[in-house]
Amino acid sequence: MKTEKKIPPPVRLNFSKDDLIVKEGDYGIAVYEIITGKAGVYVESGNTEIMIATLTPGMIIGEMAFLAGNTSPRSATVRAIEDCCLESWHPRMLANEYKKMPITLRYMADKSLRRLLRINKKISGLSLQQKKAEENQALTSDDPWAAQRSAYRKKVNLGCVYRPKNNPSDAHLLGRIRDMSKGGLQMVIKTSNSLKYSHVPGDEFSLSTNLTPGREVKMTAKIVNLRKGYSPATTIVGMSFSHMTNEDQKRLGFFLMP
């Protein structure tokens, strides 16, 4: 006679601030309840994570995978935004409790929870759209090139050397440009760069990058906004161009052509 495997008991886990609890796209079976502390729910948009919800004690993490039968990847990333304690439940324990519910109540709960899945997907999509709109608005605010900016923005992956405009030329900071337009760019830098030199909205920097091999472009740009990158080690910087030679403008214009 085949014996049923024993269901693992609930286990309490401790996470420190910024620790990863669940990763979007990964497969996992555990369901968690927050006992103490807070966690953030994030969805990915391009190279950026956008927080769409804050979870507090008593709230559940991983219920979507349970409802999908543990066959779907995690729909979002969850990270501790302060030290927290979670209780981990094995899905078989939940499944057993779920089966004990009267059929009518189980049917109602199943329909309601699946409706919640669809609503969460729509909310995530709307959050991504709103975030993109805010980024575009921030990049164009106080931008002297706004009237000349093409609506076309180009996703790129260009290494960049930059330095504070009024600092000695031996200042050598590295960044990576992720997208560009005629009026500005978005760049990923190491957070440690801001410990060496000021990085606040309004600060101006001299930048240079190679759009194509042997096609160096130099410009002056000022910081419009900053936000956290993938990890505490990186920062995403939005900048608007404040000066560029006519020749470099032409090179950039050709580069940005669809």
SEFI-872429 format. One record per residue: residue number from 1; x, y, z of N, C-alpha, C in turn; chain. Coordinates in steps of 0.2 Angstrom, whole numbers, plus 2048, in hexadecimal, padded with zeros to 3 digits. Atoms other than C-alpha are relative to their C-alpha. Layout:
+-----+-------+--------+-----+--------+---------+------+-------+--------+-----+---+
:   k : neast : nnorth : nup : caeast : canorth : caup : ceast : cnorth : cup : c :
+-----+-------+--------+-----+--------+---------+------+-------+--------+-----+---+
: NUM :     X :      Y :   Z :      X :       Y :    Z :     X :      Y :   Z : A :
...
+-----+-------+--------+-----+--------+---------+------+-------+--------+-----+---+
***
This chain:
+-----+-------+--------+-----+--------+---------+------+-------+--------+-----+---+
:   k : neast : nnorth : nup : caeast : canorth : caup : ceast : cnorth : cup : c :
+-----+-------+--------+-----+--------+---------+------+-------+--------+-----+---+
:   1 :   804 :    7FA : 800 :    800 :     800 :  800 :   804 :    806 : 800 : A :
:   2 :   7FC :    7FA : 800 :    807 :     811 :  7FB :   7FE :    805 : 805 : A :
:   3 :   801 :    7FB : 7FB :    809 :     81D :  809 :   801 :    807 : 7FE : A :
:   4 :   7FF :    7F9 : 802 :    806 :     82F :  807 :   805 :    804 : 803 : A :
:   5 :   7FB :    7FC : 7FD :    814 :     83B :  809 :   7FE :    805 : 805 : A :
:   6 :   802 :    7FB : 7FB :    814 :     845 :  819 :   801 :    807 : 7FD : A :
:   7 :   800 :    7F9 : 802 :    810 :     857 :  816 :   805 :    804 : 804 : A :
:   8 :   7FC :    7FC : 7FC :    81E :     863 :  81C :   7FC :    805 : 804 : A :
:   9 :   803 :    7FB : 7FB :    819 :     86E :  82B :   802 :    807 : 7FD : A :
:  10 :   7FF :    7F9 : 801 :    818 :     881 :  829 :   807 :    802 : 803 : A :
:  11 :   7F9 :    7FE : 7FE :    82A :     889 :  82B :   800 :    807 : 800 : A :
:  12 :   7FF :    7F9 : 800 :    82E :     89A :  830 :   807 :    802 : 7FD : A :
:  13 :   7FA :    7FD : 803 :    83B :     8A4 :  826 :   801 :    807 : 801 : A :
:  14 :   7FE :    7F9 : 7FF :    844 :     8B4 :  829 :   803 :    803 : 7FA : A :
:  15 :   7FD :    7FD : 806 :    848 :     8C0 :  81B :   803 :    807 : 803 : A :
:  16 :   7FD :    7F9 : 7FE :    853 :     8D0 :  81D :   7FE :    805 : 7FA : A :
:  17 :   802 :    7FB : 805 :    84F :     8E0 :  814 :   803 :    7FF : 7F9 : A :
:  18 :   7FE :    801 : 807 :    851 :     8DF :  801 :   801 :    7F9 : 7FE : A :
:  19 :   7FF :    807 : 802 :    852 :     8CC :  801 :   7FA :    7FE : 7FB : A :
:  20 :   805 :    803 : 805 :    849 :     8C3 :  7F3 :   7FD :    7FA : 803 : A :
:  21 :   804 :    806 : 7FD :    83B :     8B8 :  7F8 :   7FD :    7FC : 7FA : A :
:  22 :   803 :    804 : 806 :    833 :     8B3 :  7E7 :   802 :    804 : 7FA : A :
:  23 :   7FD :    7FD : 806 :    83A :     8B7 :  7D6 :   7FB :    7FF : 7FA : A :
:  24 :   805 :    800 : 806 :    82E :     8BB :  7C7 :   803 :    7FB : 7FB : A :
:  25 :   7FE :    804 : 805 :    82F :     8AD :  7BA :   803 :    7F9 : 803 : A :
:  26 :   7FD :    806 : 7FD :    836 :     8A0 :  7C6 :   7FA :    7FB : 802 : A :
:  27 :   805 :    805 : 7FD :    82C :     890 :  7CB :   801 :    7FE : 807 : A :
:  28 :   7FF :    801 : 7F9 :    828 :     88D :  7DD :   7F9 :    7FD : 802 : A :
:  29 :   806 :    803 : 7FE :    81B :     884 :  7E7 :   7FE :    802 : 807 : A :
:  30 :   802 :    7FE : 7FA :    81C :     88C :  7F8 :   7FB :    806 : 800 : A :
:  31 :   804 :    7FA : 7FE :    80F :     898 :  7FF :   802 :    803 : 806 : A :
:  32 :   7FD :    7FD : 7FA :    814 :     8A5 :  80C :   7FB :    804 : 803 : A :
:  33 :   804 :    7FB : 7FD :    80B :     8AF :  819 :   805 :    805 : 804 : A :
:  34 :   7FC :    7FB : 7FD :    813 :     8BF :  81F :   7FE :    800 : 808 : A :
:  35 :   801 :    800 : 7F9 :    815 :     8BE :  832 :   801 :    807 : 803 : A :
:  36 :   7FE :    7F9 : 7FE :    81E :     8CE :  835 :   804 :    803 : 7FB : A :
:  37 :   7FC :    7FD : 805 :    826 :     8DB :  82A :   7FC :    802 : 7FA : A :
:  38 :   803 :    7FE : 806 :    822 :     8E1 :  819 :   804 :    7FD : 7FA : A :
:  39 :   7FD :    802 : 806 :    825 :     8DB :  807 :   7FD :    804 : 7FA : A :
:  40 :   802 :    7FD : 806 :    824 :     8E3 :  7F6 :   7FF :    7FB : 7FA : A :
:  41 :   801 :    804 : 806 :    81C :     8DB :  7E6 :   802 :    804 : 7FA : A :
:  42 :   7FD :    7FC : 806 :    825 :     8E0 :  7D6 :   7FF :    7FC : 7FA : A :
:  43 :   801 :    803 : 806 :    822 :     8DD :  7C4 :   806 :    803 : 7FB : A :
:  44 :   7FB :    7FD : 804 :    82F :     8DF :  7B6 :   7FE :    803 : 7FA : A :
:  45 :   802 :    7FC : 807 :    82E :     8EC :  7A8 :   807 :    801 : 7FD : A :
:  46 :   7FA :    7FF : 803 :    83D :     8EB :  79D :   806 :    7FE : 805 : A :
:  47 :   7FB :    801 : 7FB :    84C :     8ED :  7A8 :   7FF :    803 : 807 : A :
:  48 :   802 :    7FD : 7FA :    842 :     8F4 :  7B6 :   7FB :    7FC : 804 : A :
:  49 :   805 :    803 : 7FC :    839 :     8ED :  7C5 :   7FB :    805 : 803 : A :
:  50 :   805 :    7FB : 7FD :    829 :     8F6 :  7CA :   7FC :    7FD : 805 : A :
:  51 :   804 :    803 : 7FA :    821 :     8F4 :  7DB :   7F9 :    802 : 7FF : A :
:  52 :   807 :    7FF : 801 :    80E :     8F1 :  7D9 :   7FC :    7FF : 807 : A :
:  53 :   803 :    801 : 7FA :    80A :     8ED :  7EB :   804 :    7FF : 806 : A :
:  54 :   7FC :    801 : 7FA :    810 :     8EC :  7FD :   7FC :    7FB : 805 : A :
:  55 :   803 :    805 : 7FC :    80C :     8DD :  808 :   802 :    800 : 807 : A :
:  56 :   7FF :    7FF : 7F8 :    80A :     8DE :  81B :   7FE :    7F9 : 803 : A :
:  57 :   802 :    806 : 7FC :    807 :     8D1 :  829 :   7F9 :    7FD : 7FE : A :
:  58 :   807 :    803 : 801 :    7F9 :     8C5 :  825 :   7FF :    7FE : 7F9 : A :
:  59 :   801 :    801 : 807 :    7FB :     8C6 :  812 :   804 :    7FA : 7FE : A :
:  60 :   7FE :    806 : 803 :    7FF :     8B7 :  807 :   804 :    801 : 7FA : A :
:  61 :   7FC :    7FF : 806 :    80D :     8B5 :  7FA :   800 :    7F9 : 7FD : A :
:  62 :   7FF :    807 : 803 :    80D :     8A7 :  7ED :   7F9 :    7FD : 7FF : A :
:  63 :   806 :    803 : 800 :    7FA :     8A4 :  7ED :   7FE :    7FF : 7F8 : A :
:  64 :   802 :    801 : 807 :    7F9 :     8A6 :  7DA :   803 :    7FA : 7FD : A :
:  65 :   7FD :    806 : 802 :    805 :     898 :  7D7 :   7FC :    7FA : 802 : A :
:  66 :   804 :    805 : 7FD :    7FA :     88D :  7E2 :   7FA :    7FF : 7FC : A :
:  67 :   807 :    801 : 804 :    7EA :     891 :  7D9 :   801 :    7FE : 7F9 : A :
:  68 :   7FF :    802 : 807 :    7F2 :     88E :  7C8 :   803 :    7F8 : 800 : A :
:  69 :   7FE :    807 : 7FF :    7F7 :     87C :  7CF :   808 :    7FF : 800 : A :
:  70 :   7F8 :    800 : 7FF :    80A :     881 :  7D1 :   803 :    7FE : 7F9 : A :
:  71 :   7FD :    801 : 806 :    80C :     87F :  7BE :   802 :    806 : 7FC : A :
:  72 :   7FE :    7F9 : 803 :    80E :     892 :  7BA :   806 :    803 : 804 : A :
:  73 :   7FB :    7FD : 7FD :    81D :     89C :  7BD :   7FD :    806 : 805 : A :
:  74 :   802 :    7FA : 7FC :    81D :     8AA :  7CB :   7FE :    806 : 7FC : A :
:  75 :   802 :    7FA : 804 :    813 :     8B9 :  7C4 :   803 :    806 : 802 : A :
:  76 :   7FD :    7F9 : 7FE :    81D :     8C6 :  7CE :   806 :    7FE : 805 : A :
:  77 :   7FA :    801 : 7FB :    82D :     8C8 :  7D9 :   7FD :    803 : 806 : A :
:  78 :   802 :    7FE : 7FA :    82B :     8CA :  7EB :   807 :    801 : 804 : A :
:  79 :   7FA :    7FE : 7FD :    839 :     8D3 :  7F5 :   7FE :    803 : 807 : A :
:  80 :   801 :    7FD : 7F9 :    83A :     8D7 :  808 :   802 :    808 : 7FF : A :
:  81 :   7FE :    7F9 : 800 :    839 :     8EA :  80A :   802 :    802 : 807 : A :
:  82 :   7FD :    800 : 7FA :    83D :     8E8 :  81C :   801 :    7F9 : 803 : A :
:  83 :   7FF :    807 : 7FD :    843 :     8DA :  827 :   7F9 :    7FD : 802 : A :
:  84 :   807 :    804 : 7FF :    834 :     8CD :  828 :   801 :    7F9 : 801 : A :
:  85 :   801 :    807 : 7FF :    82F :     8BC :  82D :   7FA :    7FD : 7FC : A :
:  86 :   805 :    803 : 804 :    825 :     8B1 :  822 :   7FF :    7F8 : 802 : A :
:  87 :   802 :    807 : 7FF :    81C :     8A0 :  825 :   7FF :    7FD : 7F9 : A :
:  88 :   801 :    803 : 806 :    81E :     894 :  817 :   7FC :    7FA : 800 : A :
:  89 :   805 :    805 : 800 :    810 :     888 :  813 :   801 :    7FB : 7F9 : A :
:  90 :   800 :    805 : 805 :    811 :     878 :  808 :   7FA :    800 : 7FC : A :
:  91 :   806 :    7FF : 804 :    804 :     879 :  7FA :   7FB :    7FA : 801 : A :
:  92 :   804 :    806 : 7FF :    7FE :     867 :  7FE :   7FC :    801 : 807 : A :
:  93 :   803 :    7FF : 7FA :    7F9 :     86D :  80F :   7FA :    805 : 7FF : A :
:  94 :   806 :    7FC : 803 :    7EE :     87B :  807 :   7FB :    7FC : 7FC : A :
:  95 :   805 :    804 : 804 :    7E7 :     86F :  7FB :   7FB :    7FC : 804 : A :
:  96 :   804 :    805 : 7FC :    7E1 :     863 :  808 :   7FB :    805 : 804 : A :
:  97 :   805 :    7FC : 7FD :    7D8 :     872 :  811 :   7FB :    802 : 7FB : A :
:  98 :   805 :    7FE : 805 :    7D1 :     878 :  801 :   7FB :    7FB : 7FE : A :
:  99 :   805 :    805 : 802 :    7C9 :     867 :  7FD :   7FB :    7FF : 806 : A :
: 100 :   804 :    801 : 7FB :    7C1 :     867 :  80E :   7FA :    805 : 800 : A :
: 101 :   806 :    7FB : 801 :    7B6 :     876 :  809 :   7FA :    7FD : 7FD : A :
: 102 :   806 :    802 : 803 :    7A4 :     873 :  804 :   801 :    802 : 7F8 : A :
: 103 :   7FF :    7FF : 807 :    7A3 :     871 :  7F1 :   7FE :    807 : 7FD : A :
: 104 :   802 :    7FA : 802 :    799 :     881 :  7EF :   805 :    806 : 802 : A :
: 105 :   7FB :    7FB : 7FE :    7A5 :     88C :  7F9 :   806 :    7FF : 7FC : A :
: 106 :   7F9 :    801 : 804 :    7B4 :     884 :  7F0 :   7FF :    803 : 7F9 : A :
: 107 :   801 :    7FD : 807 :    7AC :     889 :  7DF :   800 :    807 : 800 : A :
: 108 :   800 :    7F8 : 7FF :    7A9 :     89B :  7E5 :   807 :    802 : 801 : A :
: 109 :   7F9 :    7FD : 7FE :    7BA :     89D :  7EC :   804 :    7FF : 7FA : A :
: 110 :   7FC :    801 : 806 :    7C2 :     895 :  7DC :   7FF :    806 : 7FB : A :
: 111 :   802 :    7FB : 805 :    7B8 :     8A1 :  7D1 :   803 :    807 : 802 : A :
: 112 :   7FE :    7FA : 7FD :    7BC :     8B0 :  7DC :   807 :    801 : 7FF : A :
: 113 :   7F9 :    7FF : 800 :    7CE :     8AD :  7DD :   803 :    800 : 7F9 : A :
: 114 :   7FD :    7FF : 807 :    7D1 :     8AA :  7CA :   7FE :    807 : 7FD : A :
: 115 :   801 :    7F9 : 803 :    7C8 :     8BA :  7C7 :   805 :    805 : 803 : A :
: 116 :   7FB :    7FC : 7FD :    7D4 :     8C2 :  7D3 :   807 :    800 : 7FC : A :
: 117 :   7FA :    801 : 804 :    7E2 :     8BB :  7C9 :   800 :    804 : 7F9 : A :
: 118 :   800 :    7FC : 806 :    7DC :     8C4 :  7B9 :   800 :    807 : 802 : A :
: 119 :   800 :    7F9 : 7FE :    7D9 :     8D4 :  7C3 :   807 :    802 : 801 : A :
: 120 :   7F9 :    7FF : 7FF :    7EB :     8D3 :  7C9 :   804 :    801 : 7FA : A :
: 121 :   7FC :    7FF : 806 :    7F2 :     8D1 :  7B8 :   7FE :    807 : 7FC : A :
: 122 :   802 :    7FA : 803 :    7E8 :     8E0 :  7B2 :   803 :    806 : 804 : A :
: 123 :   7FD :    7FA : 7FC :    7EE :     8EB :  7C0 :   808 :    800 : 7FF : A :
: 124 :   7F9 :    800 : 801 :    800 :     8E6 :  7BD :   801 :    803 : 7F9 : A :
: 125 :   7FF :    7FD : 806 :    7FE :     8EB :  7AB :   7FF :    807 : 800 : A :
: 126 :   801 :    7F9 : 7FF :    7F7 :     8FC :  7B0 :   805 :    803 : 803 : A :
: 127 :   7FA :    7FD : 7FC :    805 :     8FF :  7BC :   806 :    801 : 7FC : A :
: 128 :   7FA :    7FF : 804 :    812 :     8FC :  7AF :   7FF :    806 : 7FB : A :
: 129 :   802 :    7FA : 804 :    809 :     908 :  7A3 :   801 :    806 : 803 : A :
: 130 :   7FF :    7FA : 7FD :    808 :     915 :  7B0 :   807 :    802 : 802 : A :
: 131 :   7F9 :    7FF : 7FE :    81A :     913 :  7B5 :   804 :    803 : 7FA : A :
: 132 :   7FD :    7FE : 806 :    820 :     915 :  7A3 :   7FE :    807 : 7FE : A :
: 133 :   802 :    7F9 : 801 :    815 :     925 :  7A1 :   803 :    805 : 805 : A :
: 134 :   7FC :    7FC : 7FB :    81D :     92C :  7B1 :   807 :    801 : 7FE : A :
: 135 :   7F9 :    800 : 802 :    82E :     928 :  7AB :   801 :    805 : 7FA : A :
: 136 :   800 :    7FB : 806 :    82B :     931 :  79A :   7FF :    807 : 802 : A :
: 137 :   802 :    7F9 : 7FD :    823 :     940 :  7A3 :   806 :    803 : 803 : A :
: 138 :   7FA :    7FE : 7FC :    832 :     941 :  7AF :   806 :    802 : 7FB : A :
: 139 :   7FA :    7FE : 805 :    83F :     941 :  7A0 :   7FE :    806 : 7FC : A :
: 140 :   801 :    7FA : 804 :    836 :     94F :  797 :   7FF :    806 : 804 : A :
: 141 :   801 :    7FA : 7FC :    833 :     95A :  7A6 :   806 :    804 : 800 : A :
: 142 :   7FA :    7FC : 800 :    83F :     969 :  7A6 :   805 :    7FE : 7FB : A :
: 143 :   7FB :    802 : 805 :    847 :     962 :  796 :   800 :    805 : 7FB : A :
: 144 :   800 :    7FB : 805 :    84D :     970 :  78B :   800 :    7FD : 7F8 : A :
: 145 :   800 :    804 : 807 :    84D :     963 :  77C :   7F9 :    7FD : 7FF : A :
: 146 :   806 :    803 : 800 :    83B :     95E :  77F :   7FC :    801 : 7F9 : A :
: 147 :   804 :    7FE : 806 :    834 :     967 :  770 :   803 :    7FC : 7FA : A :
: 148 :   7FD :    804 : 805 :    841 :     95E :  765 :   800 :    7F9 : 800 : A :
: 149 :   7FF :    807 : 7FF :    83F :     94D :  76C :   7FB :    7FC : 7FB : A :
: 150 :   804 :    805 : 804 :    839 :     93F :  760 :   7FC :    7FC : 805 : A :
: 151 :   804 :    805 : 7FB :    82B :     934 :  768 :   804 :    7F9 : 800 : A :
: 152 :   7FC :    806 : 800 :    837 :     926 :  763 :   805 :    7FF : 805 : A :
: 153 :   7FA :    801 : 7FC :    842 :     91F :  770 :   803 :    7F9 : 7FF : A :
: 154 :   7FC :    806 : 802 :    84F :     911 :  76D :   803 :    7FD : 806 : A :
: 155 :   7FD :    804 : 7FB :    853 :     903 :  779 :   807 :    7FE : 7FD : A :
: 156 :   7F9 :    801 : 802 :    866 :     901 :  779 :   804 :    7FD : 806 : A :
: 157 :   7FC :    803 : 7FB :    874 :     8F9 :  783 :   807 :    803 : 7FF : A :
: 158 :   7F9 :    7FD : 802 :    883 :     905 :  782 :   803 :    802 : 806 : A :
: 159 :   7FC :    7FE : 7FA :    891 :     907 :  78E :   801 :    808 : 7FF : A :
: 160 :   7FF :    7F9 : 800 :    894 :     919 :  793 :   805 :    802 : 806 : A :
: 161 :   7FC :    7FC : 7FB :    8A1 :     924 :  79C :   7FE :    807 : 801 : A :
: 162 :   802 :    7F9 : 7FF :    89C :     933 :  7A5 :   803 :    803 : 806 : A :
: 163 :   7FD :    7FC : 7FA :    8A2 :     940 :  7B2 :   7FC :    806 : 801 : A :
: 164 :   803 :    7F9 : 7FE :    89B :     94F :  7BB :   803 :    805 : 7FC : A :
: 165 :   7FE :    7FB : 805 :    89B :     95E :  7AF :   806 :    804 : 803 : A :
: 166 :   7FB :    7FB : 7FD :    8A6 :     969 :  7BB :   805 :    7FC : 804 : A :
: 167 :   7FA :    804 : 7FD :    8B2 :     95B :  7C1 :   805 :    7FF : 7FC : A :
: 168 :   7FA :    802 : 804 :    8C3 :     957 :  7BB :   7FF :    7FB : 7FB : A :
: 169 :   801 :    805 : 805 :    8C4 :     94D :  7AB :   802 :    7F9 : 802 : A :
: 170 :   7FE :    807 : 7FE :    8CC :     93E :  7B5 :   7FA :    7FD : 803 : A :
: 171 :   806 :    803 : 7FD :    8BB :     93B :  7BD :   7FD :    7FB : 7FB : A :
: 172 :   802 :    805 : 805 :    8B6 :     92B :  7B4 :   7FB :    7FB : 803 : A :
: 173 :   805 :    804 : 7FD :    8A5 :     923 :  7B8 :   7FD :    7FC : 7FA : A :
: 174 :   803 :    804 : 806 :    89D :     915 :  7AE :   7F9 :    7FF : 801 : A :
: 175 :   807 :    801 : 800 :    88B :     912 :  7AA :   7FE :    7FC : 7FA : A :
: 176 :   803 :    804 : 806 :    880 :     908 :  79D :   7FA :    803 : 7FE : A :
: 177 :   806 :    7FD : 802 :    873 :     911 :  793 :   7FC :    7FB : 7FD : A :
: 178 :   805 :    805 : 802 :    863 :     907 :  791 :   7FB :    803 : 7FB : A :
: 179 :   804 :    7FD : 805 :    859 :     913 :  786 :   802 :    807 : 7FF : A :
: 180 :   7FE :    7F9 : 801 :    85B :     924 :  77D :   7FB :    802 : 7FB : A :
: 181 :   804 :    7FC : 804 :    851 :     931 :  774 :   804 :    806 : 7FE : A :
: 182 :   7FC :    7FA : 802 :    856 :     941 :  76C :   801 :    805 : 806 : A :
: 183 :   800 :    7FB : 7FB :    853 :     94A :  77C :   803 :    7FD : 807 : A :
: 184 :   7FE :    803 : 7F9 :    859 :     93E :  78A :   802 :    7F9 : 7FF : A :
: 185 :   7FE :    807 : 800 :    85F :     92D :  78F :   7FE :    7FD : 807 : A :
: 186 :   800 :    804 : 7FA :    85D :     920 :  79D :   806 :    7FC : 801 : A :
: 187 :   7FA :    803 : 7FF :    86C :     919 :  7A5 :   800 :    7FC : 806 : A :
: 188 :   7FF :    804 : 7F9 :    870 :     90B :  7B2 :   808 :    801 : 802 : A :
: 189 :   7F9 :    7FF : 7FD :    87F :     90F :  7BD :   800 :    7FC : 807 : A :
: 190 :   7FF :    803 : 7F9 :    887 :     908 :  7CD :   7FE :    805 : 805 : A :
: 191 :   802 :    7FB : 7FB :    87F :     910 :  7DC :   806 :    803 : 804 : A :
: 192 :   7FA :    7FD : 7FD :    891 :     912 :  7E3 :   803 :    806 : 7FC : A :
: 193 :   7FE :    7FA : 804 :    894 :     91F :  7D5 :   7FD :    806 : 804 : A :
: 194 :   803 :    7FA : 7FD :    888 :     92B :  7DF :   804 :    801 : 807 : A :
: 195 :   7FC :    7FE : 7FA :    894 :     929 :  7EE :   806 :    804 : 7FF : A :
: 196 :   7FA :    7FC : 802 :    8A2 :     930 :  7E4 :   7FF :    807 : 7FE : A :
: 197 :   802 :    7FA : 803 :    899 :     93E :  7DC :   7F8 :    801 : 801 : A :
: 198 :   807 :    7FE : 7FF :    888 :     947 :  7DF :   7FC :    7FD : 7FA : A :
: 199 :   804 :    802 : 805 :    87A :     93F :  7D5 :   7F9 :    801 : 802 : A :
: 200 :   807 :    7FE : 7FE :    86A :     949 :  7D8 :   7FD :    803 : 7FA : A :
: 201 :   803 :    7FD : 805 :    85D :     950 :  7CC :   803 :    807 : 7FF : A :
: 202 :   7FD :    7F9 : 801 :    865 :     960 :  7C4 :   807 :    7FF : 7FE : A :
: 203 :   7F9 :    801 : 801 :    877 :     959 :  7C4 :   801 :    7FF : 7F9 : A :
: 204 :   7FF :    800 : 807 :    87F :     95B :  7B3 :   807 :    7FB : 7FF : A :
: 205 :   7FA :    804 : 801 :    88C :     94E :  7AC :   802 :    800 : 7F8 : A :
: 206 :   7FE :    801 : 807 :    896 :     94C :  79C :   801 :    7F9 : 7FF : A :
: 207 :   801 :    807 : 801 :    893 :     93C :  794 :   803 :    7FE : 7F9 : A :
: 208 :   7FE :    802 : 807 :    89B :     932 :  785 :   7FE :    7F9 : 7FF : A :
: 209 :   801 :    807 : 801 :    896 :     922 :  77D :   801 :    7FF : 7F8 : A :
: 210 :   800 :    802 : 807 :    898 :     919 :  76C :   7FA :    7FD : 7FE : A :
: 211 :   806 :    803 : 803 :    888 :     917 :  763 :   801 :    7FA : 7FC : A :
: 212 :   7FD :    805 : 804 :    891 :     90C :  757 :   807 :    800 : 800 : A :
: 213 :   7F9 :    800 : 7FF :    8A3 :     907 :  756 :   803 :    806 : 7FC : A :
: 214 :   7FD :    7FB : 803 :    8AD :     916 :  753 :   7FC :    807 : 7FF : A :
: 215 :   805 :    7FA : 801 :    89E :     922 :  754 :   7FF :    802 : 807 : A :
: 216 :   800 :    7FE : 7F9 :    8A1 :     92A :  765 :   7FB :    807 : 800 : A :
: 217 :   804 :    7FA : 7FF :    894 :     937 :  76B :   801 :    803 : 807 : A :
: 218 :   800 :    7FD : 7F9 :    896 :     943 :  779 :   7FB :    805 : 801 : A :
: 219 :   805 :    7FC : 7FE :    889 :     94D :  782 :   800 :    802 : 807 : A :
: 220 :   801 :    7FE : 7F9 :    885 :     956 :  792 :   7F9 :    7FF : 801 : A :
: 221 :   807 :    802 : 7FE :    876 :     950 :  79B :   7FF :    802 : 807 : A :
: 222 :   802 :    7FF : 7F8 :    86D :     954 :  7AC :   7FB :    7FB : 802 : A :
: 223 :   804 :    805 : 7FD :    865 :     948 :  7B7 :   7F9 :    803 : 801 : A :
: 224 :   807 :    7FE : 7FF :    852 :     949 :  7B7 :   7FD :    7FC : 806 : A :
: 225 :   802 :    804 : 7FB :    84E :     93A :  7C2 :   804 :    7FA : 801 : A :
: 226 :   7FC :    806 : 7FE :    855 :     92B :  7CB :   7FB :    7FB : 803 : A :
: 227 :   804 :    805 : 7FC :    84E :     91B :  7D1 :   804 :    7F9 : 801 : A :
: 228 :   7FC :    806 : 7FE :    854 :     90A :  7D8 :   800 :    7FB : 7FA : A :
: 229 :   7FF :    805 : 806 :    85B :     8FD :  7CB :   7FD :    7F9 : 803 : A :
: 230 :   802 :    807 : 7FE :    859 :     8EA :  7CC :   802 :    7FF : 807 : A :
: 231 :   7FD :    802 : 7F9 :    863 :     8EA :  7DD :   802 :    807 : 803 : A :
: 232 :   7FE :    7FA : 7FC :    869 :     8F6 :  7EA :   807 :    803 : 7FD : A :
: 233 :   7F9 :    7FE : 803 :    87A :     8F6 :  7E0 :   7FF :    804 : 7FA : A :
: 234 :   801 :    7FC : 806 :    872 :     8FF :  7D1 :   7FB :    805 : 800 : A :
: 235 :   805 :    7FA : 800 :    869 :     90F :  7CD :   7FE :    802 : 7F9 : A :
: 236 :   802 :    7FE : 806 :    85F :     914 :  7BE :   7FF :    808 : 7FF : A :
: 237 :   800 :    7F9 : 801 :    862 :     926 :  7B8 :   7FD :    802 : 7FA : A :
: 238 :   803 :    7FD : 805 :    857 :     930 :  7AD :   803 :    807 : 7FF : A :
: 239 :   7FC :    7FA : 801 :    860 :     93E :  7A4 :   7FD :    804 : 7FA : A :
: 240 :   802 :    7FC : 806 :    85B :     94C :  798 :   807 :    804 : 7FD : A :
: 241 :   7FA :    7FD : 802 :    868 :     953 :  78C :   800 :    808 : 800 : A :
: 242 :   7FF :    7F9 : 7FF :    86E :     965 :  78F :   804 :    803 : 7FB : A :
: 243 :   7FC :    7FD : 806 :    87B :     967 :  781 :   803 :    7FA : 7FC : A :
: 244 :   7FD :    804 : 805 :    881 :     95E :  772 :   802 :    803 : 7FA : A :
: 245 :   7FE :    7FD : 806 :    88B :     963 :  763 :   7FB :    7FE : 7FA : A :
: 246 :   804 :    801 : 806 :    882 :     964 :  752 :   802 :    7F9 : 7FD : A :
: 247 :   7FE :    807 : 803 :    88C :     955 :  74C :   7FE :    7FA : 804 : A :
: 248 :   802 :    805 : 7FB :    888 :     94B :  75B :   7F8 :    7FF : 7FF : A :
: 249 :   807 :    800 : 801 :    876 :     94F :  759 :   7FE :    7FC : 7F9 : A :
: 250 :   802 :    803 : 806 :    876 :     949 :  747 :   802 :    7F8 : 801 : A :
: 251 :   7FE :    808 : 7FF :    87F :     938 :  74C :   7FA :    7FD : 804 : A :
: 252 :   805 :    803 : 7FB :    872 :     935 :  75A :   7F9 :    800 : 7FC : A :
: 253 :   806 :    801 : 804 :    864 :     939 :  74E :   800 :    7FA : 7FB : A :
: 254 :   7FF :    805 : 804 :    86A :     92D :  741 :   7FF :    7F9 : 804 : A :
: 255 :   800 :    806 : 7FC :    86C :     920 :  74F :   7F9 :    7FE : 802 : A :
: 256 :   806 :    801 : 7FD :    85B :     922 :  755 :   7FA :    7FF : 7FB : A :
: 257 :   805 :    801 : 805 :    852 :     920 :  744 :   7FE :    7F9 : 800 : A :
: 258 :   802 :    807 : 800 :    847 :     911 :  744 :   802 :    7FC : 7FA : A :
+-----+-------+--------+-----+--------+---------+------+-------+--------+-----+---+
***
